[in-house]
């Protein structure tokens, strides 16, 4: 059981495909609007599939377990190495950890506050033609539907806590869900 979990990730540049200029032309909006919507679409696609298509330039996870657990790094692809710190006596001390990079897992002891920090930049997953087409459809659909995006009336400004269930209407409407079906990580 996880008693506390906080994540801090910084995404790198969006993939170069699809081209925001094509989306802007097709939706009859400015290039800046198309770029902003395309960037938001990548965040939505990552939340929907469980994969990161943009490089993760920095990542930190604060976690505390109530029982011994095997903790999985929350972003895929997993970093090659992580630094493990434990909070003891009022400061963070580096401790050895049994991190398995291929599976993205580490064993954690109970009742200890851990800080897991990725080492270096983690490259994004490969953007297949279907994923690029899904990003195009998703950005275009949202730009054409208008700025008030009915699916997210309860969303606060700056809130990127998308869930797969809350994203379903826009993914169904745009056709992106069918294109991403085989990319979803369970």
Kinemage of the C-alpha trace (Angstrom):
@kinemage 1
@onewidth
@group {chain A} dominant
@subgroup {mainchain}
@vectorlist {calphas} color= white
{ca unk a 1} P 0.000 0.000 0.000
{ca unk a 2} L 1.339 3.409 -0.945
{ca unk a 3} L 0.795 6.010 1.767
{ca unk a 4} L 2.213 8.989 -0.182
{ca unk a 5} L 2.987 9.532 -3.850
{ca unk a 6} L 4.085 12.768 -5.525
{ca unk a 7} L 5.497 12.986 -9.035
{ca unk a 8} L 7.379 15.771 -10.784
{ca unk a 9} L 8.212 15.340 -14.471
{ca unk a 10} L 9.397 17.784 -17.118
{ca unk a 11} L 8.641 16.895 -20.721
{ca unk a 12} L 10.934 17.876 -23.555
{ca unk a 13} L 9.967 19.078 -27.013
{ca unk a 14} L 6.927 17.668 -28.779
{ca unk a 15} L 7.545 15.206 -31.625
{ca unk a 16} L 7.980 16.877 -35.007
{ca unk a 17} L 5.111 14.931 -36.616
{ca unk a 18} L 2.373 15.965 -37.209
{ca unk a 19} L 3.098 19.448 -38.460
{ca unk a 20} L 1.271 22.208 -36.590
{ca unk a 21} L 1.142 24.266 -39.808
{ca unk a 22} L -0.990 21.623 -41.527
{ca unk a 23} L -3.366 21.531 -38.559
{ca unk a 24} L -3.599 25.341 -38.466
{ca unk a 25} L -4.420 25.458 -42.177
{ca unk a 26} L -7.026 22.704 -41.924
{ca unk a 27} L -8.726 24.133 -38.788
{ca unk a 28} L -8.427 27.776 -39.928
{ca unk a 29} L -6.636 28.911 -36.760
{ca unk a 30} L -3.321 30.598 -36.065
{ca unk a 31} L -0.103 28.605 -35.933
{ca unk a 32} L 0.277 29.415 -32.218
{ca unk a 33} L -3.188 27.999 -31.474
{ca unk a 34} L -2.424 24.847 -33.443
{ca unk a 35} L 0.921 24.382 -31.664
{ca unk a 36} L -0.698 24.833 -28.253
{ca unk a 37} L -3.463 22.352 -29.052
{ca unk a 38} L -0.990 19.875 -30.494
{ca unk a 39} L 1.086 20.091 -27.304
{ca unk a 40} L -2.047 19.500 -25.209
{ca unk a 41} L -2.916 16.573 -27.476
{ca unk a 42} L 0.454 14.947 -26.784
{ca unk a 43} L -0.182 15.213 -23.029
{ca unk a 44} L -3.608 13.616 -23.525
{ca unk a 45} L -2.197 10.829 -25.700
{ca unk a 46} L 0.456 10.081 -23.088
{ca unk a 47} L -2.189 9.890 -20.350
{ca unk a 48} L -4.394 7.659 -22.530
{ca unk a 49} L -1.686 5.217 -23.632
{ca unk a 50} L 0.604 5.191 -20.591
{ca unk a 51} L 3.608 5.901 -22.841
{ca unk a 52} L 5.695 9.060 -23.104
{ca unk a 53} L 6.306 10.183 -26.679
{ca unk a 54} L 8.164 13.314 -25.623
{ca unk a 55} L 11.566 12.998 -23.926
{ca unk a 56} L 11.447 13.299 -20.137
{ca unk a 57} L 14.190 15.775 -19.250
{ca unk a 58} L 13.792 15.436 -15.485
{ca unk a 59} L 11.775 13.239 -13.193
{ca unk a 60} L 11.374 12.902 -9.466
{ca unk a 61} L 9.042 10.709 -7.417
{ca unk a 62} L 8.441 11.070 -3.674
{ca unk a 63} L 6.944 7.859 -2.294
{ca unk a 64} L 6.224 6.293 1.086
{ca unk a 65} L 4.899 2.766 1.477
{ca unk a 66} L 2.920 1.303 4.374
{ca unk a 67} L 4.215 -2.212 3.639
{ca unk a 68} L 7.146 -3.684 1.685
{ca unk a 69} L 6.338 -3.190 -2.006
{ca unk a 70} L 7.847 -3.399 -5.447
{ca unk a 71} L 7.277 0.096 -6.850
{ca unk a 72} L 7.022 0.673 -10.620
{ca unk a 73} L 8.355 3.926 -12.116
{ca unk a 74} L 5.231 5.811 -13.303
{ca unk a 75} L 6.467 6.756 -16.798
{ca unk a 76} L 7.331 4.517 -19.730
{ca unk a 77} L 9.965 4.266 -21.231
{ca unk a 78} L 11.744 3.753 -17.921
{ca unk a 79} L 15.007 5.541 -17.097
{ca unk a 80} L 18.235 3.542 -17.378
{ca unk a 81} L 19.173 4.501 -13.802
{ca unk a 82} L 17.650 6.292 -10.851
{ca unk a 83} L 19.123 7.834 -7.726
{ca unk a 84} L 17.471 6.675 -4.513
{ca unk a 85} L 17.324 8.967 -1.506
{ca unk a 86} L 15.758 8.285 1.897
{ca unk a 87} L 14.619 11.017 4.286
{ca unk a 88} L 16.316 10.446 7.641
{ca unk a 89} L 17.258 12.811 10.467
{ca unk a 90} L 15.847 15.843 8.643
{ca unk a 91} L 17.715 15.453 5.344
{ca unk a 92} L 17.930 13.292 2.242
{ca unk a 93} L 20.595 10.601 2.260
{ca unk a 94} L 21.532 8.581 -0.808
{ca unk a 95} L 20.870 4.881 -0.234
{ca unk a 96} L 21.502 1.848 -2.435
{ca unk a 97} L 18.480 0.599 -4.326
{ca unk a 98} L 17.628 -2.525 -6.282
{ca unk a 99} L 16.301 -0.794 -9.416
{ca unk a 100} L 15.621 -3.010 -12.450
{ca unk a 101} L 15.666 -0.682 -15.475
{ca unk a 102} L 14.082 -3.120 -17.960
{ca unk a 103} L 10.958 -3.438 -15.813
{ca unk a 104} L 11.175 -0.015 -14.124
{ca unk a 105} L 10.761 -1.488 -10.614
{ca unk a 106} L 12.465 -0.986 -7.267
{ca unk a 107} L 11.880 -2.644 -3.896
{ca unk a 108} L 10.906 -0.221 -1.129
{ca unk a 109} L 10.909 -0.760 2.610
{ca unk a 110} L 7.853 0.303 4.623
{ca unk a 111} L 7.517 3.567 6.567
{ca unk a 112} L 10.459 5.260 4.816
{ca unk a 113} L 10.052 8.386 2.710
{ca unk a 114} L 11.927 7.877 -0.567
{ca unk a 115} L 12.970 10.327 -3.277
{ca unk a 116} L 13.565 8.598 -6.602
{ca unk a 117} L 15.253 10.775 -9.239
{ca unk a 118} L 15.880 9.771 -12.835
{ca unk a 119} L 19.436 10.039 -14.092
{ca unk a 120} L 19.757 11.902 -17.392
{ca unk a 121} L 17.122 12.453 -20.054
{ca unk a 122} L 14.865 9.570 -21.028
{ca unk a 123} L 14.072 9.439 -24.741
{ca unk a 124} L 10.419 9.202 -25.699
{ca unk a 125} L 8.793 6.102 -27.153
{ca unk a 126} L 8.801 5.702 -30.918
{ca unk a 127} L 6.096 7.734 -32.630
{ca unk a 128} L 4.490 5.384 -35.122
{ca unk a 129} L 2.419 6.575 -38.072
{ca unk a 130} L -0.786 5.701 -36.184
{ca unk a 131} L 0.244 7.740 -33.149
{ca unk a 132} L 1.162 10.752 -35.307
{ca unk a 133} L -2.181 10.483 -37.118
{ca unk a 134} L -3.994 10.246 -33.768
{ca unk a 135} L -2.256 13.441 -32.565
{ca unk a 136} L -3.310 15.162 -35.793
{ca unk a 137} L -6.951 14.032 -35.439
{ca unk a 138} L -7.099 14.919 -31.755
{ca unk a 139} L -5.719 18.447 -32.172
{ca unk a 140} L -7.877 19.097 -35.237
{ca unk a 141} L -11.046 17.801 -33.552
{ca unk a 142} L -10.547 20.021 -30.503
{ca unk a 143} L -9.777 23.122 -32.568
{ca unk a 144} L -12.848 22.632 -34.737
{ca unk a 145} L -15.146 21.909 -31.782
{ca unk a 146} L -14.352 25.294 -30.264
{ca unk a 147} L -12.494 26.687 -27.288
{ca unk a 148} L -15.002 25.700 -24.613
{ca unk a 149} L -14.315 21.922 -25.016
{ca unk a 150} L -17.489 20.560 -23.451
{ca unk a 151} L -15.799 17.355 -22.299
{ca unk a 152} L -13.752 19.274 -19.723
{ca unk a 153} L -16.138 21.745 -18.092
{ca unk a 154} L -14.929 20.753 -14.618
{ca unk a 155} L -11.254 21.023 -15.478
{ca unk a 156} L -9.399 23.760 -13.613
{ca unk a 157} L -6.852 25.922 -15.360
{ca unk a 158} L -3.488 24.194 -15.597
{ca unk a 159} L -4.871 20.837 -14.457
{ca unk a 160} L -3.340 17.966 -16.417
{ca unk a 161} L -4.670 15.143 -14.270
{ca unk a 162} L -6.369 13.404 -17.156
{ca unk a 163} L -7.707 9.903 -16.652
{ca unk a 164} L -8.344 7.409 -19.401
{ca unk a 165} L -12.079 7.513 -18.616
{ca unk a 166} L -12.330 11.309 -18.818
{ca unk a 167} L -10.523 11.289 -22.168
{ca unk a 168} L -12.790 8.712 -23.838
{ca unk a 169} L -15.367 11.142 -25.321
{ca unk a 170} L -12.809 13.253 -27.148
{ca unk a 171} L -10.837 10.189 -28.261
{ca unk a 172} L -13.983 8.570 -29.643
{ca unk a 173} L -15.146 11.744 -31.347
{ca unk a 174} L -11.827 12.450 -33.015
{ca unk a 175} L -11.094 8.870 -34.032
{ca unk a 176} L -7.779 8.938 -32.146
{ca unk a 177} L -8.865 6.176 -29.750
{ca unk a 178} L -9.035 3.560 -32.485
{ca unk a 179} L -5.586 4.552 -33.780
{ca unk a 180} L -4.073 4.291 -30.296
{ca unk a 181} L -5.754 1.024 -29.275
{ca unk a 182} L -2.651 -1.120 -29.631
{ca unk a 183} L -0.392 1.506 -27.982
{ca unk a 184} L -2.216 1.420 -24.612
{ca unk a 185} L -0.202 0.032 -21.700
{ca unk a 186} L -2.292 -1.698 -19.068
